[in-house]
Amino acid sequence: MREDPFVVDIDMRYNDVDLLGHVNNAIYVSYLEEARVEYLPEVLGDTDALDGVIANLEIDYHRPITLEDDVEVAIAITEVGNSTLHFEYEVRASGKVAATATTVQVAYDAEAEESRELPEAWKQRVREFEGL
């Protein structure tokens, strides 16, 4: 991840925490999504035309998150393909890495039920924003 990543503060909810007193593993994926939802309009501008699906998700858990933690997600696009955006994340709890993750989002044409090419202007904006 680049030295100065885009960071999103996460408002943790009481129901994010399971009976063991820490954030349930499935909730981390919601935190990743929350970060993408803030990141993409910032980088691409109008994202109304961006229909995408997650084709791959990998997450490594490093430490638990509790209700006492302040949570943030650092997010970056590390690779731009013809129809794909490769994301990298750090989920941080009170300044310590709680999880690292990657996703691949594919631009999708719902009517044709197939991937579609990303607009060239979006590819360029990502490359400029991320220094790729």
MDAnalysis code that builds the backbone (N, CA, C; Angstrom):
import MDAnalysis as mda
import numpy as np

u = mda.Universe.empty(396, n_residues=132, atom_resindex=np.repeat(np.arange(132), 3), trajectory=True)
u.add_TopologyAttr("name", ["N", "CA", "C"] * 132)
u.add_TopologyAttr("resid", np.arange(1, 133))
u.add_TopologyAttr("resname", ["MET", "ARG", "GLU", "ASP", "PRO", "PHE", "VAL", "VAL", "ASP", "ILE", "ASP", "MET", "ARG", "TYR", "ASN", "ASP", "VAL", "ASP", "LEU", "LEU", "GLY", "HIS", "VAL", "ASN", "ASN", "ALA", "ILE", "TYR", "VAL", "SER", "TYR", "LEU", "GLU", "GLU", "ALA", "ARG", "VAL", "GLU", "TYR", "LEU", "PRO", "GLU", "VAL", "LEU", "GLY", "ASP", "THR", "ASP", "ALA", "LEU", "ASP", "GLY", "VAL", "ILE", "ALA", "ASN", "LEU", "GLU", "ILE", "ASP", "TYR", "HIS", "ARG", "PRO", "ILE", "THR", "LEU", "GLU", "ASP", "ASP", "VAL", "GLU", "VAL", "ALA", "ILE", "ALA", "ILE", "THR", "GLU", "VAL", "GLY", "ASN", "SER", "THR", "LEU", "HIS", "PHE", "GLU", "TYR", "GLU", "VAL", "ARG", "ALA", "SER", "GLY", "LYS", "VAL", "ALA", "ALA", "THR", "ALA", "THR", "THR", "VAL", "GLN", "VAL", "ALA", "TYR", "ASP", "ALA", "GLU", "ALA", "GLU", "GLU", "SER", "ARG", "GLU", "LEU", "PRO", "GLU", "ALA", "TRP", "LYS", "GLN", "ARG", "VAL", "ARG", "GLU", "PHE", "GLU", "GLY", "LEU"])
u.atoms.positions = np.array([
    [0.846, -1.175, 0.000],
    [0.000, 0.000, 0.000],
    [0.893, 1.240, 0.000],
    [0.468, 2.260, -0.727],
    [1.284, 3.472, -0.828],
    [1.438, 4.141, 0.535],
    [2.389, 5.036, 0.623],
    [2.729, 5.685, 1.885],
    [1.584, 6.538, 2.438],
    [0.796, 7.154, 1.577],
    [-0.280, 8.044, 1.997],
    [-1.617, 7.529, 1.436],
    [-2.160, 6.443, 2.005],
    [-3.378, 5.856, 1.440],
    [-4.643, 6.658, 1.779],
    [-5.694, 6.387, 1.064],
    [-7.016, 6.929, 1.337],
    [-7.549, 6.187, 2.556],
    [-8.003, 6.908, 3.570],
    [-8.448, 6.274, 4.814],
    [-9.889, 6.667, 5.105],
    [-10.692, 5.663, 5.492],
    [-12.099, 5.851, 5.805],
    [-12.324, 5.467, 7.262],
    [-12.913, 6.391, 8.037],
    [-13.295, 6.076, 9.417],
    [-14.570, 5.254, 9.406],
    [-14.599, 4.219, 10.228],
    [-15.745, 3.312, 10.293],
    [-16.508, 3.550, 11.592],
    [-17.807, 3.749, 11.481],
    [-18.667, 3.844, 12.656],
    [-19.116, 2.436, 13.014],
    [-18.504, 1.896, 14.046],
    [-18.844, 0.547, 14.477],
    [-20.219, 0.562, 15.147],
    [-20.981, -0.495, 14.908],
    [-22.299, -0.639, 15.513],
    [-22.250, -1.732, 16.577],
    [-23.086, -1.608, 17.574],
    [-23.109, -2.588, 18.662],
    [-23.314, -4.004, 18.126],
    [-24.164, -4.150, 17.098],
    [-24.441, -5.499, 16.576],
    [-23.307, -6.045, 15.691],
    [-22.223, -5.282, 15.497],
    [-21.043, -5.801, 14.806],
    [-20.291, -6.802, 15.682],
    [-20.512, -6.698, 16.992],
    [-19.773, -7.495, 17.964],
    [-20.531, -8.779, 18.285],
    [-19.791, -9.891, 18.324],
    [-20.420, -11.186, 18.608],
    [-20.356, -11.518, 20.103],
    [-20.786, -12.711, 20.461],
    [-20.826, -13.126, 21.858],
    [-19.455, -13.196, 22.516],
    [-18.403, -13.268, 21.732],
    [-17.047, -13.296, 22.270],
    [-16.506, -11.899, 22.573],
    [-17.292, -10.871, 22.223],
    [-16.888, -9.503, 22.531],
    [-16.023, -8.847, 21.479],
    [-15.932, -9.450, 20.300],
    [-15.167, -8.811, 19.222],
    [-15.984, -8.802, 17.942],
    [-15.539, -7.973, 17.003],
    [-16.246, -7.842, 15.730],
    [-16.227, -9.192, 15.012],
    [-17.398, -9.619, 14.576],
    [-17.530, -10.886, 13.858],
    [-16.761, -10.823, 12.538],
    [-16.159, -11.928, 12.169],
    [-15.311, -11.951, 10.967],
    [-16.058, -11.507, 9.713],
    [-17.331, -11.812, 9.584],
    [-18.078, -11.429, 8.388],
    [-18.275, -9.920, 8.289],
    [-18.266, -9.230, 9.414],
    [-18.479, -7.787, 9.424],
    [-17.306, -7.050, 8.765],
    [-16.120, -7.626, 8.838],
    [-14.953, -6.992, 8.211],
    [-15.218, -6.737, 6.724],
    [-15.919, -7.645, 6.082],
    [-16.213, -7.489, 4.658],
    [-17.096, -6.259, 4.439],
    [-18.021, -6.004, 5.365],
    [-18.845, -4.792, 5.280],
    [-17.985, -3.544, 5.419],
    [-16.964, -3.611, 6.267],
    [-16.062, -2.475, 6.426],
    [-15.293, -2.207, 5.129],
    [-14.893, -3.267, 4.443],
    [-14.207, -3.103, 3.152],
    [-15.131, -2.423, 2.145],
    [-16.382, -2.870, 2.126],
    [-17.358, -2.287, 1.208],
    [-17.589, -0.812, 1.518],
    [-17.687, -0.496, 2.794],
    [-17.876, 0.888, 3.207],
    [-16.729, 1.761, 2.693],
    [-15.521, 1.242, 2.781],
    [-14.350, 1.988, 2.288],
    [-14.426, 2.186, 0.778],
    [-14.812, 1.133, 0.036],
    [-14.926, 1.256, -1.434],
    [-15.974, 2.283, -1.821],
    [-17.095, 2.297, -1.101],
    [-18.194, 3.215, -1.411],
    [-17.759, 4.673, -1.245],
    [-16.863, 4.952, -0.313],
    [-16.348, 6.319, -0.156],
    [-15.210, 6.613, -1.123],
    [-14.394, 5.608, -1.379],
    [-13.190, 5.786, -2.201],
    [-13.532, 6.024, -3.676],
    [-14.395, 5.205, -4.246],
    [-14.634, 5.260, -5.687],
    [-15.156, 6.609, -6.180],
    [-16.149, 7.227, -5.541],
    [-16.565, 8.552, -6.029],
    [-15.463, 9.604, -5.909],
    [-14.638, 9.475, -4.889],
    [-13.531, 10.418, -4.705],
    [-12.546, 10.328, -5.873],
    [-12.280, 9.119, -6.329],
    [-11.293, 8.906, -7.388],
    [-11.914, 9.042, -8.777],
    [-13.085, 8.446, -8.972],
    [-13.678, 8.390, -10.306],
    [-14.652, 9.515, -10.594],
    [-15.099, 10.219, -9.570],
    [-16.139, 11.213, -9.775],
    [-17.485, 10.512, -9.761],
    [-18.287, 10.724, -10.782],
    [-19.614, 10.120, -10.873],
    [-19.477, 8.617, -11.092],
    [-19.970, 7.837, -10.148],
    [-19.878, 6.379, -10.271],
    [-21.235, 5.729, -10.514],
    [-22.222, 6.518, -10.908],
    [-23.548, 5.942, -11.161],
    [-23.494, 4.853, -12.227],
    [-22.592, 4.979, -13.164],
    [-22.497, 4.002, -14.250],
    [-21.649, 2.789, -13.875],
    [-21.090, 2.784, -12.664],
    [-20.225, 1.674, -12.272],
    [-21.047, 0.558, -11.656],
    [-21.372, -0.419, -12.464],
    [-21.961, -1.647, -11.958],
    [-20.819, -2.637, -11.890],
    [-20.606, -3.172, -10.712],
    [-19.492, -4.092, -10.554],
    [-19.837, -5.212, -9.596],
    [-19.098, -6.269, -9.720],
    [-19.238, -7.412, -8.829],
    [-17.857, -7.762, -8.287],
    [-17.850, -8.282, -7.083],
    [-16.594, -8.749, -6.497],
    [-16.337, -10.155, -7.014],
    [-15.217, -10.314, -7.690],
    [-14.858, -11.618, -8.263],
    [-13.933, -12.401, -7.340],
    [-13.225, -11.673, -6.460],
    [-12.308, -12.342, -5.551],
    [-12.190, -11.521, -4.281],
    [-12.129, -12.225, -3.143],
    [-11.957, -11.593, -1.841],
    [-11.032, -12.460, -1.012],
    [-9.972, -11.859, -0.499],
    [-9.070, -12.559, 0.416],
    [-8.863, -11.666, 1.618],
    [-8.931, -12.262, 2.811],
    [-8.757, -11.490, 4.030],
    [-7.950, -12.298, 5.038],
    [-7.004, -11.621, 5.668],
    [-6.207, -12.214, 6.742],
    [-6.486, -11.424, 8.008],
    [-6.843, -12.134, 9.072],
    [-7.154, -11.521, 10.351],
    [-5.908, -11.540, 11.227],
    [-5.554, -10.379, 11.787],
    [-4.334, -10.259, 12.582],
    [-4.606, -10.089, 14.072],
    [-5.701, -9.421, 14.419],
    [-6.061, -9.223, 15.814],
    [-7.548, -8.886, 15.885],
    [-8.178, -9.139, 17.021],
    [-9.607, -8.823, 17.135],
    [-9.851, -7.316, 17.250],
    [-11.052, -6.923, 16.879],
    [-11.530, -5.555, 17.066],
    [-12.627, -5.626, 18.122],
    [-12.580, -4.717, 19.093],
    [-13.604, -4.656, 20.131],
    [-14.334, -3.320, 20.048],
    [-15.408, -3.186, 20.806],
    [-16.181, -1.943, 20.807],
    [-15.365, -0.743, 21.271],
    [-14.318, -0.979, 22.025],
    [-13.484, 0.117, 22.523],
    [-12.541, 0.680, 21.456],
    [-12.363, -0.027, 20.362],
    [-11.429, 0.396, 19.316],
    [-12.028, 1.463, 18.404],
    [-11.155, 2.344, 17.917],
    [-11.491, 3.239, 16.815],
    [-11.077, 2.506, 15.548],
    [-11.990, 2.393, 14.596],
    [-11.728, 1.581, 13.407],
    [-11.633, 2.472, 12.174],
    [-10.654, 2.157, 11.332],
    [-10.505, 2.824, 10.048],
    [-10.024, 1.804, 9.028],
    [-10.301, 2.102, 7.762],
    [-9.843, 1.242, 6.674],
    [-9.041, 2.085, 5.699],
    [-7.800, 1.673, 5.464],
    [-6.968, 2.280, 4.421],
    [-7.205, 1.467, 3.159],
    [-7.408, 2.155, 2.047],
    [-7.765, 1.483, 0.791],
    [-6.956, 2.073, -0.358],
    [-6.591, 1.209, -1.294],
    [-5.879, 1.645, -2.496],
    [-6.179, 0.675, -3.628],
    [-6.170, 1.183, -4.840],
    [-6.212, 0.324, -6.020],
    [-4.764, 0.087, -6.421],
    [-4.397, -1.167, -6.549],
    [-3.008, -1.512, -6.847],
    [-2.794, -1.922, -8.298],
    [-3.894, -2.223, -8.993],
    [-3.781, -2.645, -10.397],
    [-5.089, -2.349, -11.105],
    [-4.980, -1.899, -12.349],
    [-6.148, -1.631, -13.186],
    [-6.056, -2.529, -14.406],
    [-7.079, -3.346, -14.607],
    [-7.131, -4.195, -15.793],
    [-8.100, -3.624, -16.806],
    [-8.401, -4.381, -17.840],
    [-9.375, -3.920, -18.837],
    [-10.762, -3.768, -18.238],
    [-11.132, -4.721, -17.377],
    [-12.452, -4.674, -16.753],
    [-12.373, -4.816, -15.236],
    [-11.159, -4.798, -14.676],
    [-11.006, -5.072, -13.247],
    [-10.265, -3.966, -12.501],
    [-10.632, -3.841, -11.228],
    [-9.926, -2.991, -10.289],
    [-9.479, -3.881, -9.140],
    [-8.187, -3.867, -8.842],
    [-7.625, -4.681, -7.764],
    [-7.400, -3.770, -6.553],
    [-8.071, -4.083, -5.461],
    [-8.001, -3.270, -4.253],
    [-7.160, -3.950, -3.183],
    [-6.521, -3.120, -2.364],
    [-5.785, -3.590, -1.195],
    [-6.285, -2.774, 0.004],
    [-6.409, -3.433, 1.158],
    [-6.964, -2.793, 2.348],
    [-6.145, -3.118, 3.586],
    [-6.163, -2.192, 4.539],
    [-5.736, -2.439, 5.908],
    [-6.875, -1.995, 6.808],
    [-7.393, -2.922, 7.592],
    [-8.396, -2.584, 8.598],
    [-7.613, -2.344, 9.882],
    [-7.762, -1.150, 10.438],
    [-6.980, -0.774, 11.618],
    [-7.900, -0.554, 12.813],
    [-7.482, -1.070, 13.957],
    [-8.216, -0.909, 15.209],
    [-7.317, -0.168, 16.184],
    [-7.706, 1.049, 16.510],
    [-6.909, 1.908, 17.399],
    [-5.449, 1.974, 16.950],
    [-5.272, 2.134, 15.645],
    [-3.943, 2.328, 15.071],
    [-3.155, 1.071, 14.772],
    [-3.674, -0.093, 15.148],
    [-2.970, -1.355, 14.892],
    [-3.697, -2.131, 13.797],
    [-2.934, -2.794, 12.936],
    [-3.538, -3.552, 11.842],
    [-4.297, -4.747, 12.412],
    [-5.599, -4.777, 12.145],
    [-6.454, -5.874, 12.599],
    [-6.672, -6.885, 11.478],
    [-6.622, -6.429, 10.225],
    [-6.798, -7.330, 9.086],
    [-6.217, -6.674, 7.849],
    [-5.791, -7.509, 6.920],
    [-5.394, -7.054, 5.592],
    [-6.248, -7.822, 4.594],
    [-6.554, -7.179, 3.474],
    [-7.440, -7.829, 2.517],
    [-7.157, -7.339, 1.104],
    [-7.610, -8.129, 0.153],
    [-7.599, -7.740, -1.254],
    [-8.938, -8.134, -1.860],
    [-9.374, -7.353, -2.817],
    [-10.548, -7.724, -3.609],
    [-10.258, -7.406, -5.067],
    [-10.972, -8.085, -5.939],
    [-10.961, -7.760, -7.364],
    [-12.407, -7.476, -7.736],
    [-12.644, -6.254, -8.230],
    [-13.977, -5.871, -8.670],
    [-13.990, -5.853, -10.194],
    [-15.003, -6.466, -10.758],
    [-15.142, -6.558, -12.201],
    [-16.295, -5.667, -12.647],
    [-16.042, -4.796, -13.616],
    [-17.120, -4.011, -14.221],
    [-18.067, -4.980, -14.910],
    [-19.358, -4.802, -14.676],
    [-20.327, -5.815, -15.083],
    [-21.488, -5.183, -15.830],
    [-21.863, -5.797, -16.927],
    [-23.040, -5.407, -17.700],
    [-24.155, -6.360, -17.301],
    [-25.080, -5.883, -16.465],
    [-26.138, -6.746, -15.929],
    [-27.077, -7.248, -17.020],
    [-27.326, -6.418, -18.010],
    [-28.238, -6.831, -19.091],
    [-27.634, -7.973, -19.913],
    [-26.360, -7.848, -20.256],
    [-25.691, -8.881, -21.047],
    [-25.176, -10.025, -20.174],
    [-25.168, -9.804, -18.847],
    [-24.672, -10.788, -17.878],
    [-23.228, -11.197, -18.172],
    [-22.395, -10.151, -18.385],
    [-20.978, -10.396, -18.638],
    [-20.161, -9.176, -18.229],
    [-18.861, -9.383, -18.124],
    [-17.994, -8.259, -17.776],
    [-17.975, -7.259, -18.926],
    [-17.611, -6.041, -18.579],
    [-17.481, -5.003, -19.605],
    [-16.214, -4.221, -19.326],
    [-15.720, -3.529, -20.312],
    [-14.487, -2.766, -20.151],
    [-14.745, -1.511, -19.321],
    [-13.775, -1.182, -18.474],
    [-13.821, 0.068, -17.731],
    [-13.603, 1.231, -18.685],
    [-14.289, 2.355, -18.470],
    [-14.024, 3.529, -19.316],
    [-12.557, 3.957, -19.186],
    [-11.965, 4.352, -20.281],
    [-10.557, 4.756, -20.294],
    [-10.301, 5.925, -19.349],
    [-11.270, 6.842, -19.248],
    [-11.108, 7.988, -18.343],
    [-10.990, 7.528, -16.888],
    [-11.718, 6.504, -16.504],
    [-11.641, 5.975, -15.133],
    [-10.277, 5.335, -14.891],
    [-9.817, 4.584, -15.876],
    [-8.494, 3.952, -15.726],
    [-7.429, 5.019, -15.507],
    [-7.522, 6.092, -16.284],
    [-6.546, 7.175, -16.167],
    [-6.638, 7.860, -14.814],
    [-7.855, 8.119, -14.329],
    [-8.023, 8.764, -13.010],
    [-7.417, 7.922, -11.902],
    [-7.644, 6.613, -11.961],
    [-7.081, 5.716, -10.938],
    [-5.562, 5.765, -11.006],
    [-5.015, 5.656, -12.203],
    [-3.542, 5.664, -12.342],
    [-2.943, 6.966, -11.784],
    [-3.606, 8.082, -12.066],
    [-3.100, 9.372, -11.570],
    [-3.238, 9.450, -10.046],
    [-4.376, 9.067, -9.505],
    [-4.624, 9.136, -8.065],
    [-3.656, 8.244, -7.291],
    [-3.439, 7.046, -7.804],
    [-2.613, 6.057, -7.102],
    [-1.140, 6.105, -7.515],
    [-0.823, 6.869, -8.551],
    [0.563, 6.920, -9.011],
    [1.006, 5.627, -9.665],
    [0.088, 4.982, -10.381],
    [0.406, 3.709, -11.052],
    [0.991, 3.946, -12.442],
])
